[in-house]
Amino acid sequence: MYIYTIQAMPGQKAKFEGDTSVKYRVRRVNDSIAVTKKGRSEIIRENLEYDEAVALVNGFNNVEGKSQVIREEVARQKNEP
């Protein structure tokens, strides 16, 4: 499963959440990979306004939630006799 987060671009510091004077990037972390392994995290988009980044993360999380439900349903069906 992927976890999506918003970060300020390197070298920029937001004074508060949603600071419009700062550009943001969206990161994705694959939590099914062990923490000690490389390649667990990747940058999806860079140089976004805060509203664009929030909309992107909400969209990704919505799709990820739906796919998780489907994966659980398939696993449940495989375990039924």
DSSP file with accessible surface (Angstrom, degrees, kcal/mol):
  #  RESIDUE AA STRUCTURE BP1 BP2  ACC     N-H-->O    O-->H-N    N-H-->O    O-->H-N    TCO  KAPPA ALPHA  PHI   PSI    X-CA   Y-CA   Z-CA
    1    1 A M              0   0   89      0, 0.0    30,-2.1     0, 0.0    31,-0.4   0.000 360.0 360.0 360.0 143.6    0.0    0.0    0.0
    2    2 A Y  E     -A   30   0A  66     28,-0.2     2,-0.5    29,-0.1    28,-0.2  -0.782 360.0-155.9-101.2 145.6    1.2    3.5   -0.8
    3    3 A I  E     -A   29   0A  78     26,-2.3    26,-2.5    -2,-0.3     2,-0.4  -0.982  12.2-153.9-118.5 126.9    1.1    6.5    1.5
    4    4 A Y  E     +A   28   0A  20     -2,-0.5     2,-0.3    24,-0.2    24,-0.2  -0.856  16.6 176.2-105.8 135.5    1.1    9.9   -0.1
    5    5 A T  E     -A   27   0A  56     22,-2.2    22,-2.4    -2,-0.4     2,-0.4  -0.933  25.4-128.7-135.8 160.2    2.4   13.0    1.7
    6    6 A I  E     +A   26   0A  52     -2,-0.3     2,-0.3    20,-0.2    20,-0.2  -0.910  28.2 177.2-109.6 134.8    3.0   16.7    0.9
    7    7 A Q  E     -A   25   0A  72     18,-2.6    18,-3.0    -2,-0.4     2,-0.1  -0.978  33.4-109.6-133.3 149.1    6.4   18.4    1.6
    8    8 A A  E     -A   24   0A  31     -2,-0.3    16,-0.3    16,-0.2     3,-0.1  -0.456  49.9 -96.1 -69.2 148.2    7.7   21.8    1.0
    9    9 A M    >   -     0   0   19     14,-2.5     3,-2.0     1,-0.1    -1,-0.1  -0.326  54.5 -82.3 -62.6 150.1   10.4   21.9   -1.7
   10   10 A P  T 3  S+     0   0   86      0, 0.0    -1,-0.1     0, 0.0     3,-0.1  -0.261 118.2  24.0 -55.8 138.4   14.0   21.7   -0.5
   11   11 A G  T 3  S+     0   0   91      1,-0.2     2,-0.4    -3,-0.1    -2,-0.1   0.365 105.6  97.0  86.7  -4.9   15.3   25.1    0.6
   12   12 A Q    <   -     0   0   80     -3,-2.0     2,-0.5    11,-0.1    -1,-0.2  -0.921  54.9-162.1-117.6 143.7   11.8   26.4    1.3
   13   13 A K        -     0   0  178     -2,-0.4     2,-0.3    -3,-0.1     3,-0.0  -0.980  13.5-139.3-129.4 120.7   10.2   26.5    4.7
   14   14 A A        -     0   0   35     -2,-0.5     3,-0.1     1,-0.1    -6,-0.1  -0.593   2.1-153.2 -77.1 135.6    6.4   26.9    5.1
   15   15 A K  S    S-     0   0  176     -2,-0.3     2,-0.3     1,-0.2    -1,-0.1   0.747  80.8  -1.4 -78.8 -25.0    5.5   29.2    8.0
   16   16 A F  S >  S-     0   0  123     -3,-0.0     3,-1.7     0, 0.0     2,-0.2  -0.963  96.6 -73.7-156.0 163.2    2.1   27.4    8.4
   17   17 A E  T 3  S+     0   0  167     -2,-0.3    -2,-0.0     1,-0.3    33,-0.0  -0.472 121.2  22.3 -66.7 127.0    0.3   24.6    6.7
   18   18 A G  T 3  S+     0   0   15      1,-0.2    -1,-0.3    -2,-0.2     2,-0.2   0.580  79.5 170.6  92.1  13.0   -1.0   25.8    3.4
   19   19 A D    X   -     0   0    8     -3,-1.7     3,-1.0     1,-0.2    -1,-0.2  -0.382  21.6-158.5 -58.7 118.6    1.5   28.7    3.0
   20   20 A T  T 3  S+     0   0  102      1,-0.2    -1,-0.2    -2,-0.2    30,-0.0   0.582  82.8  71.3 -82.1  -7.3    1.0   29.9   -0.5
   21   21 A S  T 3  S+     0   0   86      2,-0.0     2,-0.4    28,-0.0    -1,-0.2   0.501  92.9  70.4 -83.7  -1.4    4.5   31.5   -0.8
   22   22 A V  S <  S-     0   0    7     -3,-1.0    28,-0.3   -10,-0.1     2,-0.3  -0.885  76.5-133.5-119.0 143.5    6.1   28.1   -0.9
   23   23 A K        -     0   0   71     -2,-0.4   -14,-2.5    26,-0.1     2,-0.3  -0.695  27.1-154.3 -90.1 151.8    6.1   25.4   -3.6
   24   24 A Y  E     -AB   8  48A  11     24,-2.9    24,-2.8    -2,-0.3     2,-0.3  -0.784   9.6-152.3-124.7 164.5    5.4   21.8   -2.6
   25   25 A R  E     -A    7   0A  39    -18,-3.0   -18,-2.6    -2,-0.3     2,-0.5  -0.951  15.7-130.6-133.9 156.8    6.1   18.3   -3.8
   26   26 A V  E     -AB   6  45A   0     19,-2.3    18,-3.1    -2,-0.3    19,-1.1  -0.928  22.6-166.2-111.0 127.4    4.2   15.0   -3.4
   27   27 A R  E     -AB   5  43A  55    -22,-2.4   -22,-2.2    -2,-0.5     2,-0.4  -0.848   7.4-152.2-110.9 152.7    6.0   11.9   -2.1
   28   28 A R  E     -AB   4  42A  54     14,-3.1    14,-2.4    -2,-0.3     2,-0.5  -0.989   6.8-165.2-125.5 130.4    4.9    8.3   -2.2
   29   29 A V  E     -AB   3  41A  29    -26,-2.5   -26,-2.3    -2,-0.4     2,-1.0  -0.962  14.5-144.2-116.2 128.1    6.1    5.7    0.3
   30   30 A N  E >   -A    2   0A  25     10,-2.9     3,-1.3    -2,-0.5   -28,-0.2  -0.806  14.3-171.9 -89.8 104.0    5.5    2.0   -0.3
   31   31 A D  T 3  S+     0   0   69    -30,-2.1    -1,-0.1    -2,-1.0   -29,-0.1   0.522  76.5  71.6 -80.4   0.4    4.9    0.7    3.2
   32   32 A S  T 3  S+     0   0   90    -31,-0.4     2,-0.4     8,-0.1    -1,-0.2   0.596  85.2  80.6 -86.9  -9.8    5.0   -3.0    2.0
   33   33 A I  S <  S-     0   0   53     -3,-1.3     6,-0.0     7,-0.1     7,-0.0  -0.792  96.5-100.6 -95.2 139.6    8.8   -2.7    1.5
   34   34 A A    >   -     0   0   53     -2,-0.4     3,-1.6     1,-0.1    -1,-0.1  -0.211  26.9-121.3 -58.5 146.2   11.0   -3.0    4.6
   35   35 A V  T 3  S+     0   0  116      1,-0.3    -1,-0.1    -4,-0.1     5,-0.1   0.828 110.9  58.2 -60.4 -31.4   12.2    0.3    6.1
   36   36 A T  T 3  S+     0   0  131      2,-0.0    -1,-0.3     4,-0.0     2,-0.2   0.625  89.8  92.3 -77.1 -12.0   15.8   -0.8    5.7
   37   37 A K  S X  S-     0   0  132     -3,-1.6     3,-0.5     1,-0.1     2,-0.1  -0.549  75.7-122.9 -84.4 149.4   15.5   -1.3    1.9
   38   38 A K  T 3  S+     0   0  203     -2,-0.2    -1,-0.1     1,-0.2    -4,-0.1  -0.467  89.6  43.9 -82.3 160.8   16.2    1.4   -0.7
   39   39 A G  T 3  S+     0   0   67      2,-0.1    -1,-0.2    -2,-0.1    -9,-0.1   0.637  71.4 122.8  81.5  14.8   13.6    2.6   -3.2
   40   40 A R  S <  S+     0   0   69     -3,-0.5   -10,-2.9    -5,-0.1     2,-0.4   0.801  70.7  43.7 -77.1 -28.8   10.8    2.7   -0.6
   41   41 A S  E     +B   29   0A  44    -12,-0.2     2,-0.3   -10,-0.0   -12,-0.2  -0.910  63.9 174.1-122.5 144.3   10.1    6.4   -1.2
   42   42 A E  E     -B   28   0A  88    -14,-2.4   -14,-3.1    -2,-0.4     2,-0.5  -0.992  32.4-115.4-147.1 153.1    9.7    8.3   -4.5
   43   43 A I  E     -B   27   0A  65     -2,-0.3   -16,-0.2   -16,-0.2     3,-0.1  -0.776  25.3-177.7 -89.7 128.1    8.8   11.8   -5.5
   44   44 A I  E     +     0   0A  33    -18,-3.1     2,-0.3    -2,-0.5    -1,-0.2   0.894  66.1   1.0 -90.9 -51.2    5.6   11.9   -7.6
   45   45 A R  E     -B   26   0A 127    -19,-1.1   -19,-2.3     3,-0.0    -1,-0.3  -0.989  62.6-163.4-140.8 151.4    5.3   15.7   -8.5
   46   46 A E  E     +     0   0A  95     -2,-0.3   -21,-0.2   -21,-0.2   -22,-0.1  -0.855  63.1  32.0-130.3 166.1    7.3   18.8   -7.8
   47   47 A N  E    S+     0   0A 100     -2,-0.3     2,-0.3     1,-0.2   -22,-0.2   0.892  77.8 153.1  56.2  47.8    6.7   22.6   -7.9
   48   48 A L  E     -B   24   0A  26    -24,-2.8   -24,-2.9    -3,-0.2    -1,-0.2  -0.795  47.5-117.7-104.7 149.8    3.1   22.5   -7.0
   49   49 A E     >  -     0   0   71     -2,-0.3     4,-2.4   -26,-0.2     5,-0.2  -0.441  38.1-106.4 -72.1 160.1    0.9   25.1   -5.3
   50   50 A Y  H  > S+     0   0   40    -28,-0.3     4,-2.7     1,-0.2     5,-0.2   0.916 119.3  50.5 -59.3 -45.7   -0.5   23.9   -2.0
   51   51 A D  H  > S+     0   0  125      1,-0.2     4,-2.3     2,-0.2    -1,-0.2   0.890 111.1  49.2 -62.1 -38.7   -4.1   23.5   -3.3
   52   52 A E  H  > S+     0   0  105      2,-0.2     4,-2.3     1,-0.2    -1,-0.2   0.913 111.7  49.2 -64.8 -42.7   -2.8   21.4   -6.3
   53   53 A A  H  X S+     0   0    0     -4,-2.4     4,-2.6     2,-0.2    -2,-0.2   0.917 111.3  48.7 -64.8 -42.5   -0.8   19.2   -4.0
   54   54 A V  H  X S+     0   0   38     -4,-2.7     4,-2.8     1,-0.2     5,-0.2   0.928 111.8  49.2 -64.0 -44.0   -3.7   18.6   -1.6
   55   55 A A  H  X S+     0   0   62     -4,-2.3     4,-2.3    -5,-0.2    -1,-0.2   0.912 112.0  49.3 -62.0 -40.6   -6.0   17.7   -4.5
   56   56 A L  H  X S+     0   0   45     -4,-2.3     4,-2.7     2,-0.2    -2,-0.2   0.938 112.6  46.4 -64.1 -46.9   -3.4   15.3   -5.9
   57   57 A V  H  X S+     0   0   13     -4,-2.6     4,-2.9     1,-0.2     5,-0.2   0.924 112.3  50.6 -63.6 -43.3   -2.9   13.6   -2.5
   58   58 A N  H  X S+     0   0   97     -4,-2.8     4,-2.2    -5,-0.2    -1,-0.2   0.915 111.7  48.3 -62.3 -41.1   -6.6   13.3   -1.9
   59   59 A G  H  X S+     0   0   37     -4,-2.3     4,-2.2    -5,-0.2    -2,-0.2   0.934 113.3  46.5 -63.5 -46.2   -7.1   11.8   -5.4
   60   60 A F  H  X S+     0   0   54     -4,-2.7     4,-2.8     1,-0.2    -2,-0.2   0.916 113.0  49.3 -62.0 -44.2   -4.3    9.3   -4.9
   61   61 A N  H  X S+     0   0   68     -4,-2.9     4,-2.4     2,-0.2    -1,-0.2   0.880 109.6  52.6 -65.6 -35.4   -5.5    8.3   -1.4
   62   62 A N  H  X S+     0   0   94     -4,-2.2     4,-2.0    -5,-0.2    -2,-0.2   0.946 113.1  42.8 -63.5 -47.9   -9.1    7.8   -2.7
   63   63 A V  H  X S+     0   0   93     -4,-2.2     4,-2.5     1,-0.2     5,-0.2   0.909 113.3  52.8 -65.6 -40.7   -7.9    5.5   -5.5
   64   64 A E  H  X S+     0   0   17     -4,-2.8     4,-2.1     1,-0.2    -1,-0.2   0.902 108.1  51.4 -63.1 -39.6   -5.5    3.7   -3.1
   65   65 A G  H  X S+     0   0   35     -4,-2.4     4,-1.9     2,-0.2    -1,-0.2   0.919 110.4  48.3 -63.0 -42.9   -8.4    3.1   -0.6
   66   66 A K  H  X S+     0   0  127     -4,-2.0     4,-2.0     1,-0.2    -2,-0.2   0.922 111.9  48.7 -64.1 -43.0  -10.6    1.6   -3.4
   67   67 A S  H  X S+     0   0   32     -4,-2.5     4,-2.5     1,-0.2    -1,-0.2   0.863 108.3  54.9 -68.5 -31.3   -7.8   -0.7   -4.6
   68   68 A Q  H  X S+     0   0   49     -4,-2.1     4,-2.4     2,-0.2    -1,-0.2   0.919 107.0  50.6 -66.2 -40.7   -7.1   -1.8   -1.0
   69   69 A V  H  X S+     0   0   91     -4,-1.9     4,-2.2     2,-0.2    -2,-0.2   0.919 111.2  48.8 -61.6 -42.5  -10.8   -2.8   -0.6
   70   70 A I  H  X S+     0   0  109     -4,-2.0     4,-2.5     2,-0.2    -2,-0.2   0.927 110.4  50.6 -64.8 -43.0  -10.6   -4.8   -3.9
   71   71 A R  H  X S+     0   0  108     -4,-2.5     4,-2.4     1,-0.2    -2,-0.2   0.916 111.3  48.6 -61.5 -41.4   -7.4   -6.5   -2.7
   72   72 A E  H  X S+     0   0  112     -4,-2.4     4,-2.3     2,-0.2    -1,-0.2   0.897 110.8  50.5 -65.8 -39.0   -9.0   -7.5    0.6
   73   73 A E  H  X S+     0   0   74     -4,-2.2     4,-2.4     2,-0.2    -2,-0.2   0.923 111.0  48.3 -65.2 -42.6  -12.1   -8.8   -1.2
   74   74 A V  H  X S+     0   0   63     -4,-2.5     4,-2.1     2,-0.2    -2,-0.2   0.928 112.2  49.2 -63.9 -42.7  -10.0  -10.9   -3.6
   75   75 A A  H  X S+     0   0   48     -4,-2.4     4,-1.4    -5,-0.2    -1,-0.2   0.907 110.9  50.4 -64.1 -39.9   -7.9  -12.3   -0.7
   76   76 A R  H  X S+     0   0  113     -4,-2.3     4,-0.8     1,-0.2    -1,-0.2   0.915 109.8  50.2 -64.6 -41.4  -11.2  -13.1    1.2
   77   77 A Q  H >< S+     0   0  110     -4,-2.4     3,-0.5     1,-0.2    -1,-0.2   0.869 107.8  53.5 -66.5 -34.5  -12.6  -15.0   -1.8
   78   78 A K  H 3< S+     0   0  164     -4,-2.1    -1,-0.2     1,-0.2    -2,-0.2   0.829 107.6  51.7 -68.0 -30.0   -9.4  -17.0   -2.2
   79   79 A N  H 3< S+     0   0  139     -4,-1.4    -1,-0.2    -3,-0.2    -2,-0.2   0.606  89.2  96.5 -84.5 -11.8   -9.6  -18.2    1.4
   80   80 A E    <<        0   0  105     -4,-0.8    -3,-0.0    -3,-0.5    -4,-0.0  -0.577 360.0 360.0 -77.8 143.3  -13.3  -19.3    1.2
   81   81 A P              0   0  175      0, 0.0    -1,-0.1     0, 0.0    -2,-0.1  -0.138 360.0 360.0 -73.3 360.0  -13.8  -23.1    0.5
